[in-house]
Amino acid sequence: MRRAKTGWRLALIHERASFAEISSKPILGVWAPFDFWATWCGGCKVEIPWYEEFQDKYRKDGLAAIGVSMDDDGWKSVKPFLEERKLNYRVVIANQDLTTRYGGVPSVPMTLTLLIDRDGKIAESHAGMVDKDAFENKIKMLPQESTAK
């Protein structure tokens, strides 16, 4: 298992984790798309099944998708949404530390997706709805790029 020297650190996340808990624990050698979304965002609801698909397809390769909710009322909106949707990846609630860390996250529905490499660094950043095929190609390339360093 490799540890990140700088940048984001990933950890196993329990249902009630905050983003601060994710970013302060040791990396597990995984790579992850971080999808910033909200329960009321139409484009976000289009993307969610894609991240579920990526999670299923690339989990064995070390992918660990994480949804970061931007809902103002946090778990009050997110918990019923998750009970209905039964996502196959972890979801956390965004906090001020998170939005400050990267110079602010665009307001939803301007979604943001970050692709974090195995070293805990941002390998890709995309504002707005991703192009599914193009983003999947980046996901496929990331493990090779991380191990080639």
C-alpha positions in Angstrom: 0.0 0.0 0.0 1.3 3.4 -0.9 0.8 6.6 1.1 0.2 9.9 -0.5 2.9 12.5 0.1 0.6 15.4 -0.5 -2.9 16.0 -1.7 -6.0 14.0 -1.0 -6.0 11.0 1.2 -8.7 8.4 0.8 -10.1 6.0 3.4 -12.9 3.6 3.8 -15.9 5.7 4.6 -18.9 5.0 6.7 -22.3 6.3 5.9 -22.1 9.4 8.1 -18.6 10.4 7.2 -17.8 14.0 6.5 -15.4 15.0 3.7 -12.9 16.0 6.4 -12.8 12.4 7.6 -12.0 11.2 4.1 -9.2 13.7 3.5 -7.4 13.2 6.7 -7.0 9.4 6.8 -4.3 7.2 5.1 -4.6 6.4 1.4 -5.5 2.8 0.6 -3.8 2.7 -2.9 -7.1 3.3 -4.6 -8.0 5.7 -7.3 -11.3 7.5 -7.4 -13.8 9.7 -9.2 -15.2 12.2 -6.7 -18.5 13.3 -8.1 -19.9 16.5 -6.5 -23.7 16.4 -6.9 -27.1 17.2 -5.2 -30.3 15.3 -4.9 -32.3 17.9 -6.9 -29.7 18.3 -9.7 -31.0 16.8 -13.0 -27.6 16.4 -14.7 -26.3 14.8 -11.5 -29.1 12.2 -11.7 -28.1 11.4 -15.3 -24.4 10.8 -14.2 -25.1 8.7 -11.1 -25.8 5.5 -13.0 -22.5 6.0 -14.9 -20.5 6.2 -11.7 -22.3 3.0 -10.5 -21.3 1.4 -13.8 -17.7 2.5 -13.4 -17.7 1.2 -9.8 -18.9 -2.2 -10.9 -16.5 -2.4 -13.9 -13.3 -1.1 -12.3 -13.6 -2.0 -8.6 -11.3 -5.0 -9.0 -8.7 -2.6 -10.4 -8.8 -0.4 -7.3 -11.5 2.2 -8.3 -13.5 3.5 -5.3 -16.1 6.1 -6.5 -17.2 8.6 -4.0 -20.3 10.9 -4.3 -19.9 14.2 -2.5 -23.3 15.7 -1.8 -23.6 19.5 -2.0 -27.1 19.5 -0.6 -27.5 22.4 1.9 -29.4 20.4 4.4 -27.0 17.4 4.2 -28.2 14.0 5.3 -31.8 15.3 5.6 -32.1 15.2 1.8 -29.4 12.7 1.0 -30.5 9.8 3.3 -34.0 9.4 1.7 -32.4 9.7 -1.8 -29.9 6.9 -0.9 -32.6 4.7 0.6 -34.5 4.9 -2.7 -31.5 4.6 -5.1 -29.2 2.1 -3.2 -26.0 3.4 -4.8 -23.1 1.0 -5.0 -20.5 3.6 -4.0 -19.9 5.7 -0.9 -21.5 9.1 -0.4 -20.4 11.9 1.9 -21.5 15.4 2.6 -19.4 18.4 1.5 -18.2 20.9 4.0 -16.5 24.3 4.0 -13.0 22.7 4.2 -13.7 20.8 1.0 -14.9 23.8 -1.0 -12.1 26.0 0.3 -9.4 23.4 -0.4 -9.9 23.7 -4.2 -10.7 27.4 -4.4 -14.4 26.7 -4.2 -16.7 24.2 -5.9 -19.0 25.5 -8.5 -22.6 25.7 -7.4 -24.8 22.8 -8.3 -26.2 22.2 -10.9 -22.7 23.1 -12.3 -21.3 19.7 -11.1 -17.7 19.0 -10.6 -15.9 15.7 -11.0 -12.4 15.1 -9.8 -10.4 11.9 -10.7 -8.0 11.2 -7.9 -4.9 9.0 -8.7 -3.4 6.4 -6.4 -1.0 9.0 -5.0 -3.9 11.0 -3.8 -3.4 13.8 -6.4 -6.0 15.3 -8.8 -5.4 13.7 -12.1 -8.4 15.2 -13.8 -10.9 17.9 -13.0 -14.2 18.4 -15.0 -16.8 21.1 -14.4 -20.2 20.4 -15.7 -21.6 17.1 -16.8 -19.0 14.6 -18.0 -19.0 13.0 -21.4 -19.4 9.3 -20.2 -17.2 7.7 -22.9 -14.4 10.3 -22.6 -14.4 10.1 -18.8 -14.4 6.3 -18.9 -11.3 6.4 -21.2 -9.6 8.6 -18.6 -10.6 6.1 -15.9 -9.1 3.3 -17.9 -5.8 5.2 -18.4 -5.3 6.3 -14.8 -4.0 3.0 -13.3 -1.3 2.8 -16.0 -0.3 6.4 -15.6 -0.1 6.0 -11.8 2.1 2.8 -11.9 4.3 4.3 -14.7 5.6 7.1 -12.4 
